[in-house]
């Protein structure tokens, strides 16, 4: 029987199907791919949503720290209280403490309230105390000491309002809560409303929050992050000066020169393990080695920098080795082929090509160190000591100081809600520094990156 004689619908006849026809299995596979794509988009959208919520919460809670309430008060600098001898002797003037200036400020604010025709049951200048920051007396005293000729004159001062007045204008303090608050009364808030309408009390940009020093728990309106920023700067100088050369040198030796044996394998495993060790362990190590054994000054940025160097080194070593591995072997072979030594091939050819990745890893390691808190707490770098700027460059490394994350942690512990606001504001400044460092890392990588 020939093929032509087979029935038309015989089973031996091969089935012919169009390529455009979608069978059940293909439809099932396409649905699975669509679901996976939808899951991926949903995961990315969820991550972005939480990121927006986080940034929104930080900005909403912290932007108020960059504004502060000030009161314009004309203060009569009474010679009978500030310069009893009348000789303008600076040493005698310095003997007048802030307690001698407080009544003068209260009298000036009371006169302002009277001149503004604000009806209030508060009938004494001493009743204005709750509206004024405790730092106002020190501000006026410093001005008088710098210029004793002002004594006997009425001088306009721009003084800080108390944290309760500031909170009232920022909707952090409410009238119904003031009934249970011993630091301010409803009558004071009535005066504040009147002075706001007169332009005497107003919220202004608070530069001292960025440049100032920490303050006691009773003066949150005066607290600033400037000294802590400087402490973080000196710490980062120590970390950069030590971790970059040591980390790069160790990476070059392990990647290019070290023999492959059990000892180097042990070193590589330990470096990888150290990169995953919790940061608080490095704080304990820094406390034991640098303070208890080496007797370096506690709370000094030098000790903080040394501790963070130990924590940053594994990150820099790993990123540097990855950058060296990314350089094609042909670069090494070509250098050796034209007569270069092994060291010349590494330092003249391989290292320059790996430099973008090395710089990127170093900056990311520094950014990680900048945001660490636990190691600094263990070596004593807490915020309450960060009250003065260092006297010089050397003292910036050795004098007790704090750092931005430790200062933020300290503010978050304090009871006054104004410090809670400042903690959020400090987080904004810290994020600006971290974002700046990461942007620099990206720019350096794009600027010097080479493709083969």
C-alpha positions as CSV (number, residue, x, y, z in Angstrom):
1,X,0.0,0.0,0.0
2,X,1.4,3.4,-0.9
3,X,1.2,6.6,1.2
4,X,-1.2,8.0,-1.2
5,X,-3.7,5.3,-0.4
6,X,-3.8,6.2,3.4
7,X,-7.1,7.5,4.7
8,X,-7.2,11.3,5.1
9,X,-7.9,11.2,8.8
10,X,-5.5,8.3,9.6
11,X,-3.6,8.6,12.8
12,X,-0.3,8.3,10.9
13,X,-1.0,11.7,9.4
14,X,1.1,14.4,11.2
15,X,-1.0,17.2,12.9
16,X,-0.4,20.6,11.4
17,X,-0.7,23.6,13.9
18,X,-0.2,27.3,13.2
19,X,2.6,29.1,15.1
20,X,0.1,31.8,16.1
21,X,-2.1,29.3,17.9
22,X,-1.6,29.5,21.7
23,X,-2.1,26.2,23.5
24,X,-3.1,25.6,27.1
25,X,0.5,25.2,28.4
26,X,1.7,28.4,26.7
27,X,-1.2,30.3,28.2
28,X,-0.4,28.9,31.6
29,X,3.3,29.9,31.3
30,X,2.3,33.4,30.1
31,X,0.0,33.8,33.1
32,X,2.8,32.7,35.5
33,X,5.1,35.3,33.9
34,X,2.5,38.0,34.2
35,X,1.9,37.2,37.9
36,X,5.6,37.2,38.6
37,X,6.0,40.6,36.9
38,X,3.0,41.9,38.9
39,X,4.6,40.6,42.2
40,X,7.8,42.4,41.3
41,X,6.1,45.7,40.5
42,X,4.1,45.4,43.8
43,X,7.2,44.7,45.8
44,X,9.0,47.8,44.3
45,X,5.9,49.9,44.8
46,X,5.6,48.8,48.4
47,X,9.3,49.6,49.1
48,X,8.9,53.0,47.5
49,X,5.7,53.6,49.6
50,X,7.5,52.8,52.8
51,X,10.4,55.0,51.8
52,X,8.1,57.9,51.1
53,X,6.4,57.3,54.5
54,X,9.7,57.2,56.3
55,X,11.0,60.4,54.6
56,X,7.7,62.1,55.1
57,X,7.7,61.2,58.8
58,X,11.3,62.5,59.3
59,X,10.5,65.8,57.5
60,X,7.2,66.3,59.3
61,X,8.7,65.7,62.8
62,X,12.0,67.3,62.2
63,X,11.6,70.4,60.1
64,X,10.3,72.3,63.1
65,X,13.8,72.1,64.7
66,X,15.1,74.5,62.0
67,X,12.8,77.2,63.3
68,X,12.8,78.8,66.7
69,X,10.6,81.3,68.5
70,X,12.3,84.6,69.4
71,X,11.1,87.6,71.4
72,X,12.2,91.1,70.8
73,X,12.8,92.6,74.2
74,X,14.3,96.1,74.9
75,X,16.4,95.6,78.1
76,X,17.5,98.5,80.3
77,X,21.0,97.7,81.4
78,X,20.7,99.2,84.9
79,X,24.1,100.5,86.1
80,X,23.0,100.1,89.7
81,X,22.9,96.4,89.2
82,X,25.6,95.8,86.6
83,X,28.3,98.3,87.5
84,X,27.8,99.6,91.0
85,X,31.1,101.4,91.1
86,X,30.4,103.2,87.8
87,X,34.1,102.7,86.7
88,X,33.3,100.2,83.9
89,X,35.8,97.8,85.5
90,X,35.4,94.6,83.3
91,X,36.4,92.4,86.2
92,X,33.7,93.9,88.4
93,X,31.2,93.5,85.6
94,X,32.1,89.9,85.2
95,X,31.3,89.2,88.8
96,X,27.6,89.9,88.1
97,X,26.1,86.5,87.4
98,X,23.2,85.7,85.2
99,X,20.9,86.0,88.2
100,X,21.5,89.8,88.1
101,X,20.4,90.0,84.5
102,X,17.2,87.9,84.7
103,X,15.1,90.6,86.5
104,X,16.2,93.2,83.9
105,X,15.0,90.9,81.0
106,X,11.7,90.2,82.8
107,X,11.1,93.9,83.4
108,X,11.8,94.6,79.7
109,X,9.3,91.9,78.6
110,X,6.7,93.2,81.1
111,X,7.1,96.7,79.8
112,X,6.5,95.4,76.2
113,X,3.3,93.6,77.3
114,X,2.1,96.8,79.0
115,X,2.9,98.9,75.9
116,X,1.1,96.5,73.6
117,X,-2.2,96.9,75.7
118,X,-2.5,93.2,76.3
119,X,-5.0,92.5,79.1
120,X,-3.5,90.0,81.5
121,X,-3.9,89.1,85.2
122,X,-0.2,88.8,85.5
123,X,0.8,92.0,87.3
124,X,4.5,91.5,88.1
125,X,7.6,91.3,85.9
126,X,8.6,88.1,87.6
127,X,5.4,86.5,86.1
128,X,7.1,86.7,82.7
129,X,9.7,84.1,83.7
130,X,7.9,81.1,82.1
131,X,8.0,82.8,78.7
132,X,11.7,83.4,78.5
133,X,14.5,80.8,77.9
134,X,16.9,80.4,80.8
135,X,19.7,81.1,78.2
136,X,18.5,84.7,77.7
137,X,20.3,85.9,80.8
138,X,23.6,84.5,79.6
139,X,23.1,86.0,76.1
140,X,22.6,89.5,77.6
141,X,25.5,89.1,80.0
142,X,27.9,88.1,77.2
143,X,26.8,91.1,75.2
144,X,27.5,93.4,78.2
145,X,30.9,91.9,78.9
146,X,31.9,92.3,75.2
147,X,30.7,95.9,75.2
148,X,30.6,97.5,78.7
149,X,29.7,100.9,77.2
150,X,26.1,99.6,76.7
151,X,25.5,99.8,80.5
152,X,23.0,102.5,81.2
153,X,21.3,102.2,77.8
154,X,18.2,100.4,76.7
155,X,19.3,97.7,74.2
156,X,17.0,95.7,71.9
157,X,17.7,92.0,72.3
158,X,16.4,89.1,70.2
159,X,16.1,86.4,72.9
160,X,14.9,82.8,72.8
161,X,11.4,82.0,74.0
162,X,10.9,79.1,76.3
163,X,10.4,75.6,74.9
164,X,6.7,75.8,75.9
165,X,6.1,79.0,74.0
166,X,7.9,77.6,71.1
167,X,5.9,74.4,71.3
168,X,2.6,76.4,71.5
169,X,3.4,78.2,68.2
170,X,4.4,74.9,66.6
171,X,1.2,73.1,67.7
172,X,3.2,70.9,70.1
173,X,1.7,72.4,73.2
174,X,-2.1,72.8,73.5
175,X,-4.2,74.9,75.9
176,X,-6.0,72.0,77.4
177,X,-2.6,70.4,78.3
178,X,-1.3,73.6,79.9
179,X,-3.6,73.1,82.9
180,X,-1.4,70.2,84.0
181,X,1.9,71.9,83.1
182,X,3.7,73.7,85.8
183,X,6.1,75.4,83.4
184,X,3.5,77.7,81.8
185,X,0.0,78.9,82.3
186,X,-2.9,79.8,80.0
187,X,-2.4,83.5,80.8
188,X,1.1,83.3,79.3
189,X,-0.4,81.8,76.1
190,X,-2.8,84.7,75.9
191,X,0.1,87.1,76.1
192,X,1.9,85.1,73.4
193,X,-1.1,85.5,71.1
194,X,-1.1,89.2,71.6
195,X,2.7,89.6,71.1
196,X,2.5,87.5,67.9
197,X,-0.2,89.8,66.6
198,X,2.2,92.8,67.4
199,X,5.1,91.1,65.7
200,X,7.1,91.0,68.9
201,X,7.1,87.2,69.0
202,X,7.8,85.3,65.8
203,X,9.3,82.1,64.5
204,X,12.6,82.5,62.6
205,X,15.2,80.3,61.0
206,X,17.3,78.7,63.8
207,X,20.9,78.8,62.6
208,X,22.2,77.9,66.1
209,X,20.6,74.5,65.7
210,X,23.2,73.7,63.0
211,X,26.1,75.6,64.5
212,X,25.4,75.5,68.3
213,X,26.2,73.2,71.1
214,X,24.2,70.9,73.3
215,X,22.3,72.3,76.3
216,X,21.0,71.1,79.6
217,X,17.6,69.4,79.8
218,X,16.0,72.6,81.0
219,X,17.0,74.5,77.9
220,X,16.0,72.5,74.8
221,X,15.4,75.7,72.8
222,X,19.2,76.4,73.0
223,X,20.5,72.9,72.0
224,X,22.3,72.6,68.7
225,X,24.2,70.0,66.7
226,X,27.3,72.0,65.7
227,X,29.8,70.6,68.2
228,X,28.7,67.1,67.4
229,X,29.1,67.7,63.7
230,X,32.6,68.8,64.4
231,X,33.2,65.7,66.5
232,X,32.0,63.5,63.6
233,X,34.3,65.4,61.2
234,X,37.4,64.7,63.3
235,X,36.4,61.0,63.7
236,X,36.0,60.7,59.9
237,X,39.4,62.2,59.4
238,X,40.9,59.4,61.7
239,X,38.9,56.7,59.9
240,X,39.9,58.0,56.4
241,X,43.6,58.4,57.4
242,X,43.9,54.9,58.7
243,X,41.3,52.7,57.0
244,X,42.1,53.7,53.4
245,X,45.9,53.0,53.3
246,X,45.7,50.0,55.6
247,X,42.7,48.5,53.8
248,X,44.0,49.1,50.3
249,X,47.5,47.8,51.2
250,X,46.0,44.6,52.7
251,X,43.8,44.1,49.7
252,X,46.6,44.5,47.2
253,X,48.8,42.0,49.1
254,X,46.0,39.4,49.5
255,X,44.8,39.7,45.9
256,X,48.1,40.2,44.0
257,X,51.0,38.9,46.1
258,X,49.9,36.5,48.8
259,X,50.4,32.8,48.1
260,X,47.3,30.6,48.0
261,X,47.5,28.5,51.1
262,X,45.6,27.7,54.3
263,X,46.9,30.7,56.1
264,X,45.6,33.2,53.5
265,X,42.3,31.3,53.3
266,X,42.0,31.7,57.0
267,X,42.6,35.4,56.7
268,X,40.0,35.8,54.0
269,X,37.4,33.9,55.9
270,X,38.0,36.0,59.0
271,X,37.8,39.3,57.0
272,X,34.4,38.2,55.6
273,X,33.2,37.2,59.1
274,X,34.4,40.5,60.6
275,X,32.3,42.4,58.0
276,X,29.2,40.7,59.6
277,X,30.1,41.3,63.2
278,X,27.6,43.6,65.1
279,X,29.0,47.1,65.6
280,X,28.6,46.9,69.3
281,X,31.3,44.2,69.5
282,X,33.8,46.7,68.0
283,X,32.7,49.2,70.6
284,X,33.6,46.7,73.3
285,X,37.0,46.0,71.6
286,X,37.7,49.8,71.4
287,X,36.8,50.2,75.1
288,X,39.2,47.4,76.1
289,X,42.1,48.2,73.8
290,X,42.2,52.0,73.4
291,X,40.8,53.2,76.7
292,X,41.5,50.5,79.3
293,X,44.8,49.2,77.9
294,X,46.2,52.2,75.9
295,X,44.8,54.8,78.3
296,X,43.7,57.1,75.6
297,X,41.2,59.9,76.7
298,X,37.6,58.7,77.0
299,X,35.0,60.2,74.7
300,X,37.7,61.6,72.4
301,X,37.1,61.6,68.6
302,X,40.5,59.9,68.3
303,X,39.2,56.9,70.2
304,X,36.0,57.0,68.3
305,X,37.9,57.1,65.0
306,X,40.1,54.2,65.9
307,X,37.1,52.1,66.9
308,X,35.2,52.9,63.7
309,X,38.4,52.1,61.7
310,X,38.3,48.6,63.1
311,X,34.7,48.3,61.9
312,X,35.3,49.9,58.5
313,X,38.4,48.0,57.5
314,X,36.6,44.7,56.5
315,X,34.3,46.6,54.2
316,X,37.1,48.5,52.5
317,X,39.2,45.3,52.1
318,X,36.3,43.4,50.5
319,X,35.3,46.2,48.1
320,X,38.9,46.8,47.2
321,X,39.6,43.2,46.4
322,X,36.4,43.1,44.3
323,X,37.7,46.1,42.3
324,X,41.1,44.5,41.8
325,X,39.5,41.3,40.5
326,X,37.4,43.3,38.0
327,X,40.5,44.4,36.2
328,X,41.0,42.1,33.2
329,X,44.0,39.7,33.5
330,X,45.2,40.9,30.1
331,X,46.2,44.2,31.7
332,X,48.6,42.4,34.0
333,X,49.9,40.1,31.3
334,X,50.5,43.0,28.9
335,X,52.4,45.0,31.6
336,X,54.5,41.9,32.5
337,X,55.1,41.2,28.8
338,X,56.7,44.6,28.1
339,X,59.2,44.0,31.0
340,X,57.4,45.6,34.0
341,X,57.9,44.0,37.4
342,X,55.0,42.5,39.4
343,X,54.9,45.6,41.6
344,X,55.0,47.9,38.7
345,X,52.2,46.1,36.9
346,X,50.0,46.3,40.0
347,X,50.7,49.9,41.0
348,X,51.1,51.5,37.6
349,X,48.3,49.6,35.7
350,X,46.0,47.6,37.9
351,X,45.5,49.9,40.8
352,X,44.7,53.0,38.7
353,X,42.0,51.1,36.9
354,X,40.6,49.7,40.1
355,X,40.6,53.1,41.8
356,X,36.9,54.1,41.1
357,X,35.7,50.9,42.9
358,X,38.2,51.5,45.7
359,X,37.0,55.1,46.2
360,X,33.4,54.0,46.1
361,X,33.9,51.3,48.7
362,X,35.8,53.7,50.9
363,X,33.1,56.4,50.8
364,X,30.4,53.8,51.5
365,X,32.4,52.5,54.4
366,X,32.8,56.0,55.8
367,X,29.1,56.7,55.4
368,X,28.4,53.5,57.3
369,X,30.8,54.6,60.1
370,X,29.3,58.1,60.2
371,X,25.9,56.6,61.2
372,X,27.1,54.2,63.8
373,X,25.9,54.8,67.4
374,X,26.5,51.7,69.5
375,X,30.4,51.7,69.4
376,X,30.4,55.4,70.4
377,X,28.1,54.9,73.4
378,X,30.4,52.2,74.7
379,X,33.5,54.5,74.6
380,X,31.6,57.4,76.3
381,X,30.8,59.7,73.4
382,X,27.4,60.7,74.7
383,X,25.8,64.0,73.9
384,X,25.7,65.8,77.2
385,X,29.4,66.7,77.1
386,X,29.3,68.3,73.7
387,X,28.9,71.8,75.0
388,X,32.0,73.6,73.7
389,X,34.0,73.8,70.5
390,X,37.6,72.5,70.7
391,X,40.3,75.1,71.1
392,X,42.4,74.0,68.2
393,X,43.0,71.3,65.6
394,X,44.9,68.9,67.9
395,X,42.3,69.4,70.7
396,X,39.6,68.4,68.2
397,X,41.0,64.9,68.3
398,X,41.8,64.7,72.0
399,X,39.1,66.7,73.8
400,X,35.9,64.9,74.9
401,X,33.2,65.4,72.3
402,X,30.2,63.7,70.8
403,X,29.1,62.7,67.3
404,X,25.9,63.2,65.4
405,X,24.3,59.8,65.9
406,X,25.3,59.7,69.6
407,X,23.8,63.2,70.1
408,X,20.6,62.2,68.4
409,X,20.4,59.2,70.6
410,X,20.9,61.4,73.7
411,X,18.2,63.8,72.6
412,X,15.7,61.0,72.0
413,X,16.1,59.9,75.6
414,X,15.2,63.2,77.2
415,X,11.7,63.9,78.4
416,X,11.0,67.3,76.9
417,X,9.1,67.1,73.6
418,X,11.3,69.8,72.2
419,X,14.3,67.4,72.3
420,X,12.2,64.8,70.5
421,X,11.8,67.4,67.7
422,X,15.5,68.1,67.7
423,X,16.3,64.4,67.4
424,X,14.2,64.3,64.2
425,X,16.0,67.4,63.0
426,X,19.3,65.9,63.7
427,X,18.3,62.8,61.7
428,X,17.6,65.2,58.7
429,X,21.1,66.7,59.0
430,X,22.7,63.2,59.3
431,X,20.8,62.0,56.2
432,X,22.0,65.0,54.3
433,X,25.6,64.0,55.1
434,X,25.0,60.4,54.2
435,X,23.2,61.2,50.9
436,X,26.1,63.6,50.0
437,X,28.7,60.9,50.6
438,X,26.8,58.4,48.6
439,X,26.2,60.9,45.7
440,X,30.0,61.6,45.7
441,X,30.6,57.8,45.5
442,X,28.3,57.6,42.5
443,X,29.9,60.6,40.8
444,X,33.4,59.2,41.3
445,X,32.4,55.8,39.9
446,X,30.7,57.4,36.8
447,X,33.7,59.7,36.3
448,X,36.5,57.2,36.5
449,X,34.8,54.0,35.5
450,X,36.3,52.2,32.5
451,X,34.6,49.4,30.5
452,X,36.4,46.7,28.7
